[in-house]
Amino acid sequence: MKRMFIFIAIAGIVLAGCSMDAESGGIKNDSTKQRVFSNSWDGNTLLVEQRNHDDDYETVNEIIDTTEVEALITALGNADWQENVKVDIMPPDYRFSLNSFKHNVWVNQNSNRLELIVEGQSNYGSLSEKSSEVVFAILTGGKRITETTPSTKENVVQDPPKYIAKNEGELSVQDSETAYEMCVNALNDYYKAIWNGSDIDLDAYIENENLKQYTEEKVRSQYNLYGNLDGKVKDIAIDDAWEVEFTDDADGGFLYLHLPVHIHKFTGGYGEGVEFLVRNINGKLVIVDWYAGGKDSYDFLVRGENLTIDDPKIWNNSEWVNKLHSKQIEFSGSTR
């Protein structure tokens, strides 16, 4: 078996799926409430538009009832607003204007909550689950969030990114940068899924169904632990120095990557080392193993500590997978 080791030092990369960068200066928790929601309704009809599968908007409701509008203003005013942030994400699921302020609304399917921005106000708001149900019912004319899911996987990721190998028929060290990009994107999606309740499309990174199912359960379990805490992820960063190692084998070889990742939250943060194995499958780079070995991390507790991640076929081992699945069930039961 031929092994080649490469040490790559590059400028640290910072990803922010929502690009929410806090600006300097004082922050007033109630400033959005004062600016946007302190005045009475101006009487203009609220036209609620929904994004369809063609990414066009169509009117789905007209709100003219004073009681409904007052309830809407109260709920939105009491949302958890983060001030002085810039938000750059996918087009909203719903949009409407209230007292000349344009509101964009996203449905977070993982948590059944609504997230909002008010255009031109440099803010980001999130509603509690109860308030989300109230606001969603007003906007849609009585529907429940669980009945209507505008942010389906097809809408969020219509064309999943494909990480193409340099050479369709083989893997080489030349694929290191693309593999790095893929793994960093996967980490960005993962940490925001478990802390913010954002969507993660594992099909963009993983083909093995066993690894995919394990990761799905891992995300659900971690979101149950962290999703209701006050500590949303702002972005992640990788140390300037990261490691990649190419190993040749009968199946075309694989890349091992070790990424020291720092998770930056709006308040505080933490770091851990994450390992990946990457293969070239039909010209596309895919993750064939993924292990975050921080002390007391999910993988640390379920898969074991101080593991050597060097078997790209491990998720094809049905006996091993079944034992691991049993451990996942035990772990999920112990954290409820």
Disulfide bonds with the S-S distance in Angstrom:
none
